[in-house]
């Protein structure tokens, strides 16, 4: 069974001539060819493949339902409808390399006026080549007339994919449009963050890769371009590291490998945010911790939340260069760093991995998105595109994956929180689906929680969008990100801001917090103690449809949202 049809070639004449040539196209085992001939005078049409004009074609044909005729060992597939009338041809071709190519062709030619039926012919044919696939098709005229302007050839090829469930495998449908099943009449709407890429971070379980294929990465020259967005950064003196680049392995940081790329971190004690790195048969390292690496490093404090950069990583023999642009056109004067590398070879995987040798409890953290990935092989400048990689192509990064966006305190300090607390989350993409909220806790005993999402109004929580409940549970002195699933997913508003609200039903929970000045910290607020009360004793009556707040809180908590990155949802349903 064929997959989906892709247009491989389309050529239309802009002036009269005797040849319509498809040019070279990608070989596919199943082809569909559409040819339209608009003649100027008498034309005699012949079809050949791969410029083969030898006696390698055989046909059987009939005209207007008449008896069959055959021709063997001929130099082209001839067509038999009226030579001076506009004609449409449809060819279905089985295009297997080591077998004769089988063709079914249908032709229809117009005869002017409603009182005249069109002319038709049916042809079956074969091209006897058994050593190569068809990669070009030519239509030629051997009579006195011409193929007029507007005559064309279109070549379609069947992809190798198998569509098992269109609602989850279609990825090229514009956001917020709909898909309708013709058999069930069900209508689905598409929710997807069209601007996002693969989520990356330095948590120990992070590891995603894309296989460019064996032999498809030059050992001496290539260019890798991508958009690098910072979503969540917190600098600390205790942190993990992350790695991104091309490798001969998918094993992760501790695997012996050839690697060319960089390491990144939010470590305050290191003088860089990013450092170019290469390994030749050894595990990935953490880079140098002194200023000697400054020529191939980005300085500490280069990045900030919400910032986006356009990276161009270039290998030119034993020189690795990173150019950083501020625009998607990669124009202007970039920031440039470079490093002398070795003879790393056999690279095939684009990898992103965290530091699996260290614990997730480190306070320093960084995460974001990598998108608009383009690879140019065998080149030292981005001239001829080899491959575009979307976030759906990465292994361990499926289109229904979820991503957590958190903001707030990350150090290991805690305090008691027994009232309704709100935390602002910014930098989200409008239209994304929020399926859950999170909060960082240290301890609680036999406690249930309610969580909700509110809109933002002048940097204060406003209207409730959705909520959910976490059943009673306990946590014993361990810093943990706790998730509360919403009863129904909610959409990120147009301003990309929401407020996460969390309320416990007991007075014993300790959250991850830092005590700060209420007047200075404007992105954490708490519920008023007047009616309606925001205390845990009033848990049964919350959450409120309109946020009840008394002002800035003295605790900088760490809350977040879980974003579903793409799925089909039946109209009228929420999950």
C-alpha positions as CSV (number, residue, x, y, z in Angstrom):
1,X,0.0,0.0,0.0
2,X,1.3,3.5,-0.9
3,X,1.6,6.3,1.7
4,X,0.6,9.9,1.1
5,X,1.2,11.5,-2.3
6,X,3.9,14.1,-2.6
7,X,4.5,16.4,-5.6
8,X,7.9,15.6,-6.9
9,X,8.0,17.8,-10.1
10,X,5.8,20.3,-12.0
11,X,6.9,22.0,-15.2
12,X,4.6,24.3,-17.3
13,X,5.6,25.8,-20.6
14,X,5.8,29.6,-20.6
15,X,6.3,29.6,-24.4
16,X,5.5,27.2,-27.2
17,X,7.9,24.3,-27.8
18,X,8.3,20.7,-28.7
19,X,9.4,19.3,-25.3
20,X,8.1,19.2,-21.8
21,X,10.8,17.9,-19.4
22,X,10.0,17.1,-15.8
23,X,13.7,17.4,-14.8
24,X,15.2,15.1,-12.2
25,X,13.0,14.2,-9.3
26,X,13.3,11.9,-6.2
27,X,12.7,8.2,-7.0
28,X,9.6,6.6,-5.6
29,X,8.3,3.1,-6.1
30,X,4.8,4.4,-7.0
31,X,4.3,7.4,-9.4
32,X,1.3,9.2,-10.7
33,X,1.9,11.5,-13.7
34,X,-0.5,14.2,-15.0
35,X,0.2,15.6,-18.5
36,X,-1.8,18.3,-20.2
37,X,-1.1,19.1,-23.8
38,X,-2.5,22.3,-25.4
39,X,-1.5,22.0,-29.1
40,X,-0.8,24.7,-31.6
41,X,-1.4,22.7,-34.8
42,X,-0.8,19.0,-35.3
43,X,1.3,17.3,-32.6
44,X,2.5,13.8,-32.2
45,X,3.3,13.0,-28.6
46,X,5.9,10.5,-27.3
47,X,6.8,9.8,-23.6
48,X,10.2,8.6,-22.5
49,X,11.9,7.9,-19.2
50,X,15.4,8.9,-18.0
51,X,16.2,10.2,-21.6
52,X,16.1,6.6,-22.8
53,X,15.3,6.6,-26.6
54,X,16.4,3.0,-27.2
55,X,14.0,0.2,-28.3
56,X,13.0,-0.5,-24.7
57,X,9.2,0.3,-24.6
58,X,6.2,-1.9,-25.3
59,X,2.5,-0.9,-25.5
60,X,-1.0,-2.3,-25.8
61,X,-3.7,0.3,-26.6
62,X,-7.3,0.9,-27.8
63,X,-9.1,4.0,-29.1
64,X,-12.6,4.8,-28.0
65,X,-13.2,1.3,-26.7
66,X,-12.1,-0.4,-30.0
67,X,-10.0,-3.5,-30.4
68,X,-6.5,-3.8,-29.0
69,X,-3.3,-3.1,-30.9
70,X,0.2,-3.7,-29.8
71,X,3.7,-2.3,-30.5
72,X,6.9,-3.9,-29.2
73,X,10.6,-2.8,-29.0
74,X,9.7,0.8,-29.7
75,X,11.7,3.9,-28.8
76,X,8.9,5.7,-26.8
77,X,5.4,5.4,-25.5
78,X,3.2,7.0,-28.2
79,X,-0.2,8.4,-27.5
80,X,-3.2,8.1,-29.8
81,X,-5.9,10.7,-29.2
82,X,-6.5,13.6,-31.6
83,X,-3.3,15.3,-32.4
84,X,-4.7,18.8,-32.7
85,X,-7.0,18.9,-29.6
86,X,-6.2,19.7,-26.0
87,X,-5.6,16.4,-24.2
88,X,-5.2,15.2,-20.6
89,X,-3.2,12.1,-19.7
90,X,-3.0,10.2,-16.4
91,X,-0.3,7.6,-15.8
92,X,0.0,5.2,-12.9
93,X,3.5,3.7,-12.7
94,X,5.0,0.9,-10.6
95,X,8.6,2.1,-10.3
96,X,10.6,-0.7,-8.7
97,X,14.3,-0.6,-9.5
98,X,15.1,-4.2,-10.4
99,X,11.8,-4.9,-12.2
100,X,10.3,-3.7,-15.5
101,X,8.3,-0.5,-15.0
102,X,4.5,-1.1,-15.6
103,X,2.3,1.8,-16.8
104,X,-1.5,2.3,-17.0
105,X,-2.3,5.4,-19.0
106,X,-5.7,7.0,-19.7
107,X,-6.2,9.8,-22.2
108,X,-9.0,12.1,-22.9
109,X,-9.1,14.7,-25.7
110,X,-11.7,17.4,-26.2
111,X,-13.8,17.8,-29.3
112,X,-15.3,21.2,-29.4
113,X,-19.0,21.8,-28.5
114,X,-21.6,20.2,-26.3
115,X,-22.8,18.0,-29.2
116,X,-19.5,16.2,-29.4
117,X,-18.3,13.5,-26.9
118,X,-14.6,13.6,-26.0
119,X,-12.1,11.1,-27.5
120,X,-10.6,8.6,-25.2
121,X,-7.9,5.9,-25.3
122,X,-6.5,3.4,-22.9
123,X,-2.9,2.2,-22.9
124,X,-0.9,-0.2,-20.9
125,X,2.8,-0.1,-21.3
126,X,6.1,-1.1,-19.9
127,X,9.7,0.2,-19.8
128,X,12.0,-2.8,-19.8
129,X,14.8,-1.3,-17.8
130,X,15.6,-3.4,-14.7
131,X,18.6,-1.6,-13.3
132,X,17.2,1.8,-12.2
133,X,14.1,3.7,-11.2
134,X,12.4,6.4,-13.2
135,X,13.7,9.8,-12.1
136,X,12.8,12.0,-15.1
137,X,10.0,12.0,-17.7
138,X,10.0,13.8,-21.0
139,X,7.1,14.4,-23.5
140,X,8.3,15.3,-27.0
141,X,6.5,16.4,-30.2
142,X,7.6,15.0,-33.6
143,X,5.0,16.7,-35.8
144,X,4.8,20.2,-37.4
145,X,2.9,21.9,-34.6
146,X,3.9,22.9,-31.1
147,X,3.0,22.3,-27.5
148,X,1.5,25.7,-26.6
149,X,2.0,27.9,-23.6
150,X,0.2,26.4,-20.5
151,X,1.0,22.7,-21.4
152,X,2.4,21.0,-18.3
153,X,3.6,17.8,-16.6
154,X,3.1,17.1,-12.9
155,X,4.8,14.1,-11.2
156,X,3.5,12.8,-7.8
157,X,5.3,10.1,-5.7
158,X,3.9,8.0,-2.9
159,X,5.8,8.4,0.4
160,X,6.7,5.4,2.5
161,X,4.7,6.4,5.5
162,X,1.6,4.5,6.7
163,X,-1.3,6.6,8.1
164,X,-2.7,4.7,11.0
165,X,-4.6,7.4,12.8
166,X,-4.8,10.7,10.9
167,X,-5.9,12.6,14.0
168,X,-2.5,12.1,15.6
169,X,-0.1,11.7,12.7
170,X,-1.0,14.7,10.6
171,X,1.5,17.5,11.6
172,X,1.2,20.0,8.8
173,X,-2.3,21.3,9.5
174,X,-2.4,25.0,10.6
175,X,-3.1,25.6,14.2
176,X,-6.7,26.2,15.2
177,X,-8.1,24.7,12.0
178,X,-10.2,21.6,11.9
179,X,-10.2,18.0,10.5
180,X,-13.4,16.3,9.6
181,X,-13.8,12.5,9.3
182,X,-15.8,11.7,6.2
183,X,-17.1,8.4,7.5
184,X,-18.1,9.4,11.0
185,X,-18.7,13.1,10.3
186,X,-16.8,13.9,13.5
187,X,-15.0,17.2,13.5
188,X,-11.6,17.7,15.3
189,X,-9.7,20.9,16.0
190,X,-5.9,21.1,15.9
191,X,-4.2,22.5,18.9
192,X,-0.4,22.8,18.5
193,X,2.3,25.3,19.4
194,X,3.4,26.0,15.8
195,X,6.3,28.2,17.0
196,X,7.9,25.7,19.4
197,X,10.6,23.2,19.0
198,X,12.1,20.4,21.0
199,X,12.1,21.1,24.7
200,X,15.6,20.9,26.1
201,X,17.0,21.1,29.6
202,X,19.7,19.7,31.9
203,X,17.6,17.3,34.0
204,X,19.3,13.9,34.2
205,X,16.5,12.1,32.3
206,X,16.7,14.4,29.3
207,X,17.9,12.7,26.1
208,X,16.6,13.2,22.6
209,X,18.2,12.6,19.2
210,X,17.7,12.6,15.5
211,X,19.3,10.0,13.2
212,X,20.7,11.7,10.1
213,X,21.8,8.3,8.8
214,X,25.0,6.5,8.3
215,X,27.4,8.3,5.9
216,X,25.2,11.4,5.8
217,X,27.4,13.6,7.9
218,X,30.8,14.6,6.4
219,X,33.9,14.1,8.6
220,X,35.2,17.5,7.6
221,X,32.5,20.0,6.7
222,X,28.9,20.8,7.6
223,X,26.7,23.5,8.9
224,X,23.9,23.2,11.6
225,X,21.5,26.0,12.0
226,X,18.7,26.3,14.7
227,X,16.7,28.6,16.9
228,X,17.7,28.5,20.6
229,X,15.2,29.9,23.1
230,X,15.7,30.2,26.8
231,X,12.4,29.4,28.7
232,X,13.6,28.8,32.3
233,X,17.0,29.7,33.7
234,X,18.1,29.9,37.3
235,X,21.8,30.4,38.2
236,X,23.3,28.6,41.1
237,X,26.6,27.3,42.5
238,X,25.1,23.7,42.4
239,X,24.0,22.8,38.9
240,X,23.8,20.2,36.2
241,X,25.1,20.5,32.6
242,X,23.6,19.9,29.2
243,X,25.1,18.9,25.8
244,X,24.0,19.5,22.2
245,X,25.8,18.5,19.0
246,X,26.5,15.7,16.5
247,X,27.7,12.3,17.8
248,X,28.3,8.8,16.7
249,X,26.2,7.5,19.6
250,X,22.8,8.0,21.3
251,X,24.0,6.7,24.7
252,X,24.2,10.0,26.5
253,X,26.8,11.9,28.4
254,X,28.7,9.0,30.0
255,X,29.1,7.0,26.7
256,X,32.4,6.9,25.0
257,X,31.8,8.7,21.7
258,X,33.0,11.0,19.0
259,X,31.2,14.3,19.6
260,X,31.3,17.8,18.1
261,X,29.1,20.4,19.7
262,X,28.9,22.3,23.0
263,X,28.1,22.0,26.7
264,X,25.9,24.6,28.5
265,X,25.0,25.4,32.1
266,X,23.8,28.0,34.5
267,X,26.7,27.6,36.9
268,X,27.7,30.8,38.7
269,X,31.2,29.4,39.5
270,X,32.0,28.8,35.8
271,X,32.9,31.8,33.6
272,X,30.7,30.7,30.7
273,X,27.1,29.8,29.8
274,X,28.2,27.8,26.8
275,X,31.4,26.2,25.8
276,X,32.4,24.4,22.5
277,X,33.4,20.8,23.1
278,X,34.7,17.8,21.1
279,X,35.5,14.2,22.2
280,X,37.3,11.6,20.2
281,X,36.2,8.2,21.7
282,X,35.7,9.5,25.2
283,X,32.7,10.5,27.4
284,X,31.4,14.0,27.4
285,X,33.0,16.4,30.0
286,X,31.9,19.5,31.8
287,X,34.3,21.8,30.1
288,X,37.0,23.9,31.6
289,X,36.2,26.0,34.7
290,X,38.7,28.7,34.1
291,X,39.2,31.7,31.8
292,X,41.5,29.7,29.5
293,X,38.5,28.6,27.5
294,X,37.2,32.1,26.9
295,X,38.1,32.0,23.1
296,X,35.5,29.2,22.6
297,X,33.0,30.1,25.3
298,X,30.0,32.4,25.8
299,X,30.5,34.5,28.9
300,X,28.5,33.8,32.1
301,X,25.2,35.7,32.3
302,X,24.8,35.8,28.5
303,X,21.3,34.3,28.7
304,X,18.1,35.5,30.2
305,X,14.5,34.1,30.4
306,X,12.5,34.6,27.2
307,X,15.6,35.4,25.0
308,X,15.9,33.8,21.5
309,X,19.1,33.4,19.5
310,X,19.9,31.9,16.1
311,X,22.9,29.6,16.2
312,X,25.0,28.5,13.3
313,X,27.5,25.7,14.2
314,X,30.1,25.1,11.5
315,X,32.7,22.4,11.1
316,X,35.5,23.2,8.7
317,X,38.1,20.4,8.9
318,X,39.6,20.8,12.5
319,X,37.9,24.1,13.3
320,X,34.5,24.3,15.0
321,X,32.8,27.7,14.9
322,X,29.6,28.9,16.5
323,X,28.0,32.1,15.1
324,X,25.2,33.7,17.1
325,X,22.7,35.9,15.3
326,X,19.7,37.9,16.5
327,X,17.4,37.1,13.5
328,X,16.0,34.2,11.6
329,X,17.7,35.3,8.4
330,X,21.1,34.9,9.9
331,X,22.2,38.3,8.7
332,X,24.2,41.1,10.3
333,X,27.4,40.7,12.3
334,X,27.2,37.7,14.6
335,X,28.9,36.9,17.9
336,X,31.5,34.3,17.0
337,X,33.5,31.8,19.0
338,X,35.7,29.0,17.6
339,X,37.7,26.0,18.8
340,X,40.3,23.7,17.2
341,X,39.0,20.1,17.2
342,X,40.4,16.7,16.3
343,X,39.5,14.0,13.8
344,X,36.1,13.1,15.2
345,X,34.4,10.9,12.6
346,X,31.3,8.7,11.9
347,X,28.9,11.3,13.3
348,X,25.3,10.7,12.5
349,X,23.1,11.6,15.4
350,X,22.0,15.1,16.4
351,X,21.8,14.7,20.2
352,X,20.5,16.7,23.1
353,X,21.1,15.2,26.5
354,X,21.3,16.1,30.2
355,X,24.0,15.3,32.7
356,X,23.0,11.8,34.0
357,X,26.0,11.7,36.4
358,X,24.5,14.3,38.7
359,X,21.3,14.6,40.7
360,X,18.1,16.4,39.7
361,X,18.2,18.2,43.1
362,X,20.8,20.8,41.9
363,X,19.5,24.3,42.3
364,X,20.8,25.7,39.0
365,X,18.6,25.0,36.1
366,X,18.1,25.9,32.5
367,X,15.6,24.8,29.8
368,X,14.1,26.0,26.6
369,X,13.3,25.0,23.0
370,X,15.3,24.2,19.9
371,X,13.5,24.7,16.7
372,X,13.8,25.5,12.9
373,X,16.7,23.0,12.7
374,X,18.5,22.9,9.3
375,X,21.4,20.8,8.3
376,X,23.8,21.5,5.4
377,X,26.2,18.6,4.7
378,X,29.5,18.8,3.0
379,X,29.5,22.6,3.2
380,X,31.1,25.3,5.2
381,X,28.4,27.9,4.5
382,X,24.7,27.4,4.5
383,X,24.1,27.1,0.7
384,X,22.2,23.9,-0.2
385,X,19.8,22.6,2.4
386,X,20.3,18.9,3.1
387,X,17.7,18.3,5.9
388,X,15.1,20.2,7.9
389,X,14.3,18.6,11.3
390,X,11.1,19.4,13.1
391,X,10.4,18.6,16.8
392,X,8.3,15.6,15.6
393,X,11.3,14.0,14.1
394,X,13.3,13.6,17.3
395,X,13.3,10.3,19.1
396,X,11.9,10.7,22.6
397,X,10.0,13.8,21.6
398,X,6.6,12.8,20.2
399,X,4.0,15.3,19.1
400,X,1.8,14.5,22.1
401,X,4.6,15.2,24.6
402,X,4.1,17.5,27.5
403,X,6.5,20.2,28.7
404,X,6.7,21.9,32.1
405,X,7.2,25.6,32.4
406,X,8.1,26.7,35.9
407,X,9.1,30.0,37.4
408,X,10.1,31.1,40.9
409,X,12.5,30.0,43.6
410,X,14.9,27.0,43.0
411,X,17.1,27.0,46.1
412,X,16.6,24.3,48.7
413,X,14.8,26.3,51.3
414,X,11.2,25.9,52.5
415,X,8.5,27.4,54.6
416,X,5.0,26.7,55.7
417,X,2.2,27.7,53.3
418,X,-1.4,27.2,54.5
419,X,-3.3,29.8,52.4
420,X,-4.3,30.2,48.7
421,X,-1.2,31.4,46.9
422,X,-0.9,32.7,43.3
423,X,2.2,32.7,41.1
424,X,2.6,34.4,37.7
425,X,3.9,32.4,34.8
426,X,5.0,34.4,31.7
427,X,6.5,33.8,28.3
428,X,3.9,31.2,27.2
429,X,2.6,30.8,23.7
430,X,-1.0,31.9,23.1
431,X,-3.3,29.1,22.2
432,X,-1.2,26.3,23.8
433,X,-3.1,23.9,26.0
434,X,-2.4,23.8,29.7
435,X,-3.3,20.3,31.1
436,X,-1.9,20.6,34.7
437,X,-0.3,22.9,37.2
438,X,2.7,22.2,39.3
439,X,4.2,23.4,42.6
440,X,7.5,22.6,44.4
441,X,7.0,21.2,47.9
442,X,9.2,19.8,50.6
443,X,6.8,18.1,53.0
444,X,3.2,17.6,53.9
445,X,1.1,15.0,55.7
446,X,-2.3,13.7,54.6
447,X,-3.0,16.8,52.6
448,X,-5.1,17.3,49.5
449,X,-4.6,20.3,47.1
450,X,-6.6,22.3,44.6
451,X,-4.8,23.9,41.7
452,X,-6.1,26.4,39.1
453,X,-5.1,28.7,36.3
454,X,-6.2,32.4,36.2
455,X,-5.9,35.1,33.6
456,X,-3.6,38.1,34.1
457,X,-4.8,41.6,34.5
458,X,-2.1,44.3,35.0
459,X,0.2,41.7,36.6
460,X,-2.4,40.5,39.0
461,X,-4.5,37.3,38.9
462,X,-8.0,37.8,37.5
463,X,-10.5,35.2,36.2
464,X,-10.4,31.4,36.8
465,X,-9.9,29.4,33.5
466,X,-9.8,25.9,35.0
467,X,-9.0,23.9,38.0
468,X,-8.2,20.4,39.3
469,X,-7.8,18.5,42.6
470,X,-5.0,16.3,44.0
471,X,-6.1,13.6,46.4
472,X,-4.8,13.4,49.9
473,X,-1.2,12.3,50.1
474,X,2.0,12.8,52.1
475,X,5.6,13.9,51.3
476,X,8.5,13.5,53.6
477,X,11.3,16.0,53.5
478,X,12.2,15.8,49.8
479,X,12.1,18.6,47.3
480,X,9.6,17.5,44.7
481,X,7.7,19.0,41.8
482,X,4.0,18.0,42.4
483,X,1.5,18.0,39.6
484,X,-2.2,18.7,39.8
485,X,-4.1,17.7,36.6
486,X,-6.9,20.1,35.5
487,X,-10.4,18.8,35.1
488,X,-10.3,20.2,31.5
489,X,-7.3,21.7,29.6
490,X,-7.3,25.5,29.2
491,X,-5.8,27.7,26.6
492,X,-3.0,30.2,27.2
493,X,-4.5,33.7,26.7
494,X,-3.3,36.0,24.0
495,X,-0.8,37.8,26.3
496,X,1.1,34.6,27.1
497,X,0.6,35.1,30.8
498,X,-1.3,33.1,33.4
499,X,-1.4,32.8,37.2
500,X,-1.2,29.4,38.9
501,X,-3.1,29.1,42.2
502,X,-2.6,26.4,44.8
503,X,-4.4,25.8,48.1
504,X,-3.9,22.9,50.6
505,X,-6.7,21.6,52.9
506,X,-4.4,21.4,55.9
507,X,-2.0,23.8,57.7
508,X,1.1,21.6,57.6
509,X,2.6,21.8,54.0
510,X,6.0,23.3,53.4
511,X,6.7,24.6,49.9
512,X,10.0,25.4,48.2
513,X,10.1,29.2,48.9
514,X,12.4,32.1,49.7
515,X,11.2,34.9,52.0
516,X,11.4,38.2,50.1
517,X,10.1,41.7,50.5
518,X,6.4,41.8,49.7
519,X,6.7,45.2,48.1
520,X,9.7,44.2,46.0
521,X,8.4,40.8,44.8
522,X,5.4,41.4,42.6
523,X,4.8,38.0,41.0
524,X,3.6,36.0,44.0
525,X,0.4,37.0,45.8
526,X,-1.8,35.4,48.4
527,X,-5.5,35.4,49.1
528,X,-7.2,37.8,51.4
529,X,-8.0,36.7,54.9
530,X,-11.3,38.5,54.9
531,X,-14.5,37.1,53.4
532,X,-14.2,35.0,51.3
533,X,-11.3,33.6,53.3
534,X,-8.2,32.2,51.5
535,X,-7.2,30.1,54.4
536,X,-7.0,26.3,54.2
537,X,-10.0,26.2,56.6
538,X,-12.1,27.5,53.7
539,X,-10.7,24.9,51.3
540,X,-14.1,23.5,50.4
541,X,-15.3,26.8,48.9
542,X,-12.3,27.4,46.6
543,X,-11.2,28.1,44.0
544,X,-13.0,31.3,43.4
545,X,-14.1,32.4,39.9
546,X,-12.5,35.8,40.5
547,X,-9.2,35.9,42.3
548,X,-9.4,37.2,45.9
549,X,-6.0,38.8,46.7
550,X,-4.7,41.0,49.4
551,X,-1.4,42.0,47.7
552,X,2.1,40.8,47.3
553,X,3.2,37.8,49.3
554,X,6.4,37.5,51.2
555,X,7.2,34.1,49.8
556,X,8.7,33.5,46.4
557,X,7.3,30.1,45.6
558,X,8.0,27.9,42.6
559,X,4.9,27.1,40.5
560,X,4.4,26.1,36.9
561,X,2.2,24.8,34.1
562,X,2.2,21.6,32.0
563,X,1.8,22.3,28.3
564,X,0.4,19.7,25.9
565,X,2.4,20.2,22.7
566,X,-0.2,19.0,20.2
567,X,-3.2,16.7,19.8
568,X,-6.5,16.4,18.1
569,X,-9.6,17.1,20.2
570,X,-13.1,16.2,19.1
571,X,-15.3,19.3,18.8
572,X,-17.4,19.6,21.9
573,X,-14.9,17.7,24.0
574,X,-12.0,18.8,26.1
575,X,-9.7,15.8,26.2
